[in-house]
Every structure is written in C-alpha cells, then in structure tokens.
Amino acid sequence: MAKKGSLIVISGFSGVGKGTVVKKMVAEYGYSLSVSATTRAPREGEVDGREYYFKSVDEFRNLIDYNGFIEWAQYVENYYGTPRKFVEDEMAKGHDVILEIEVQGAMNVREQYPDAILIFITAPSAKGLRERLAGRGTESEEVIDKRMRRAVEESEDMQQYDYIVVNDDLDTCVHSVHSIIVGRKCLRENNLEFIEEIKNELKAL
C-alpha cells in the first residue's frame, strides 16, 4: 500500500515568483499541482482541467453545498476554489500535492489538514518586491501600490506558516522548498509506523 502523499501549501506576495517556483517543482520533482475551479470565463488558450476547472455559478454553489471544496472564495463577482476530490485522490495514491493559494485559503487548509506543510515565499526585501512588480512592465503605478498594500496585510500572517523561503535565486529557492518537504517526511513522528514495521521484521529474522 502506497504511503499517503503530503499536502503542501505555497503562498507568497504578489510578484514574488511563486507561480514559477511551483511550475519548476512540478517539472523537476514530479509534484502534483491542484487545479482550481472557477466561475470566470476561460481566456483565450485556456483549457478546462489544465488552467482551471471552469464551472457555472450553479455547479460551483452545488459543490460548496456538498463540501466539495477544501477552500473557496469570491473575488470580484467570480468564485474560485480548491476541489477536494482531486487533492484527496492524489494523496491517496502517494503523490505530494501542491496548492498555490492565498493566505486566507491556507489557514482554512491548516484547519482541515493539520499535517499540511505551509510554506511562504518572499522577496529578499520590500524594495526588492516593488522592483520586481515594476520590472514586469505590465502594471500601472496604481496597481503596484495596491499590491504593495496587500503585501503589508499578508506580512501579518507570515508567522502562521511553518517555513519562510526567500526567492532571491530561482533554482536555490526551488531546491530549498523541495528539501523542506523531503526533510519533513524524514521526521521521526512521520515514520512511527515504519519504525514498528522494521522492528518487527528484524525480530522475525
């Protein structure tokens, strides 16, 4: 029987590169990435089940009623949520699942899955974060200011996370996050069953 997979929650400030970190984790180490459901319309090139599971408002509300989401929220008229079935099916197969979600969602996950590993990704400094947002060249000063104000709020919740990882160099950051997950699996308290098994096997030899 496969050992149950881990649930990893990755959050971070807007513009910190968490999406890129998650993509590399999936490509290099084979993590499963939970695909969110949304009621917003697909954008050009988006595929149902790849970028998002696209649902009608009625379908989404029905899933809420049946406890079909680990966490969900409403942003500007649209609903977004993490489907429970995919996550639990993947973990049951022994796969480690990453959720890339906001702070509020992360706290909801922690309540339901106390063993989840919560990792917060940050820039080396506030100045560095602002420079990254400006460096994208896709957002106005007004939007950058809004994201920075949001970062102030999010920073209040950083202490709720198990690990804080600075994304100064992408490859180093990805390696650090992977090492945290592997290290967590090696903790004694996560191997009590295995310890008993090997003790019994040794006695039987």
C-alpha positions, 0 to 999 in steps of 0.5 A: 500500500502506497504511503499517503502523499503530503499536502503542501501549501505555497503562498507568497506576495504578489510578484514574488515568483511563486507561480514559477517556483511551483511550475519548476517543482512540478517539472523537476520533482514530479509534484502534483499541482491542484487545479482550481475551479472557477466561475470566470470565463476561460481566456483565450488558450485556456483549457478546462482541467489544465488552467482551471476547472471552469464551472457555472455559478450553479455547479460551483454553489452545488459543490460548496453545498456538498463540501466539495471544496477544501477552500473557496472564495469570491473575488470580484463577482467570480468564485474560485476554489480548491476541489477536494476530490482531486487533492484527496485522490492524489494523496491517496495514491502517494503523490505530494500535492501542491496548492498555490493559494492565498493566505486566507485559503491556507489557514482554512487548509491548516484547519482541515489538514493539520499535517499540511506543510505551509510554506511562504515565499518572499522577496529578499526585501520590500524594495526588492518586491516593488522592483520586481512588480515594476520590472514586469512592465505590465502594471500601472503605478496604481496597481503596484501600490495596491499590491504593495498594500496587500503585501503589508496585510499578508506580512501579518500572517507570515508567522502562521506558516511553518517555513519562510523561503526567500526567492532571491535565486530561482533554482536555490529557492526551488531546491530549498522548498523541495528539501523542506518537504523531503526533510519533513517526511524524514521526521521521526513522528512521520515514520512511527509506523515504519519504525514498528514495521522494521522492528518487527521484521528484524525480530522475525529474522 
